[in-house]
Amino acid sequence: MNKENDTPECFGILEKVFPMTDKGLRQTPDECFYHCPLKTNCLQHAMATKAGVQVEEEIIERGTQSGVMNFFERWSRKKQVHRKKKK
């Protein structure tokens, strides 16, 4: 825990709170999911970083490859991600 704001050392670090699994998908570790009271804020903070934007791009590509997402939805979501990158 950080003394300044009472958050764990791993707070907002994407690779610790939402790592890639062996199957190529991201998953929250059990110690975060079941035992951390800050998990929602932590994951939101991690997804607001540049690494989080890359995760959003991964999700868009997976949706396109599986056929779940059509061209216009893909275009719209990629545009949103591009706007986030500029910020």
N, C-alpha and C positions, 0 to 999 in steps of 0.2 A: 504494500500500500504506500502511496505517496502521502507524505505528511501534510502537504499543502492543501490538497483537495479530496483526500480519502478515496482515491481511485487506485485500483491495482496497477502494477507496473505494465501489464499487457494491455491496458485500456486503449482501445482505438487502433491497435496494431493488427491490420487485416490478416496477415499470415499466421497470427496466433489465435485470433478469435473466429476466423472463417477460412481455415486452411483447405488446400486442395487435397482430396483423398486419393488413394491408390486407383480408384475407378475413374478419376478425372473430373469428379464433381466436388463442389465445395460443401463443407458441413461444419457446423459449430461443434466443437469438442464437448464431451459430456460434462467436464468440470465447469465449463462456461454455462452450458445449457441448463444444468440442474442446480448448480451451486452458487452462481454469481447473481446478486440482485441488480447489478448494473448492466446485464447482458443486452438489453434493448438499446439503451443509450450508447453503449460501447460499440455495438454493431452499426448503429446509425452514424456514429462518429467515424468509424473505419470506412464505411461506404461513401462518406462525403469527401474522402481523399482522392488523389489521382489514381491510386491503386484500386479504389472502389469503382471508379469510372471504367477501368479496364475489366473489372468483373462484370459490369453491366454489358460491356461489349461482348464478353464471353457468352453471356446469357442470350443475347440477341443472335449470335452466330449459331448457338445450339438450337434455338427455336427455328431458325431458318433451315438448318440442315435436317431437322426432324419433320419439317413440313407443317409445323404448328402455326407458323407466322407467315402471312402473305407479304407480297412486295411492299404494299403501302404501309402496313404496320411496321415492317422492318425499316423502311425509309424514315418514318416518323420517329421511331425510337432512336435510330442512329443520329437523327438531327438533334434530338434532346440531349443525347450523350455528347455530341459535338459542342453544344452550347455550354454544358457543364465543364468541358475541358477548357473552354475559353475563360471561364471565371477564375 
